[in-house]
Amino acid sequence: MLEKFIPSLHLHTIYDIEVDKLRDKGIKGIITNLDNTLVEQDSLNATDKLIAWLSNIREHGMKVVIVSNNKELRVASFARPLGIPFVYAARKPWGHPFERALKLLHTTSRDTVVIGDQLLTDIVGGNRFGFFTIWVDPISETEGWPTKVNRFFERKIYNYLKQKGYMPWDDHL
């Protein structure tokens, strides 16, 4: 049970991801969370740095889909100008949004990674279906109340796993 909370990799930001290494591992698709993973919560537009990162992903022959628990208007208004397919109101960590994302990417769980800032939604959801999971630090401390509740439990789980030696990287929370 505890293994579902343990990401394959922890990095501080998406910009720390070595895209060459993903491609060399056979990765063809990226499922990513939106808020506090790609941009600050409710940021209306992508930053120039994010646009360059997405361009680099595409240049490496990989595709991206956003899977967010947020509402359609929020996700669509961010993703459409970037030409990124998306799944909204995803209800992560449950399975259907990940299955829908794979159909949009035309990939499998073996050649797709899941990236997100929350253990309880992104990482658990990705691990449940056998994805390589990358846990990144949240971009901002500004979050809605459901995420604040998740963070409370996330800190407890993280601290327990860290104490038991399951989280070998620098302190996260």
Secondary structure, DSSP 8 states (H G I E B T S, - for coil): -GGGG--SEEESSGGGS-HHHHHHTT--EEEE--BTTTBSTT--S--HHHHHHHHHHHHTT-EEEEE-SS-HHHHHHHHGGGT--EE-S--TTSSHHHHHHHHHHT--GGGEEEEES-IIIIIHHHHHTT-EEEEE--S-S---HHHHHHHHHHHHHHHHHHHTT---SS---
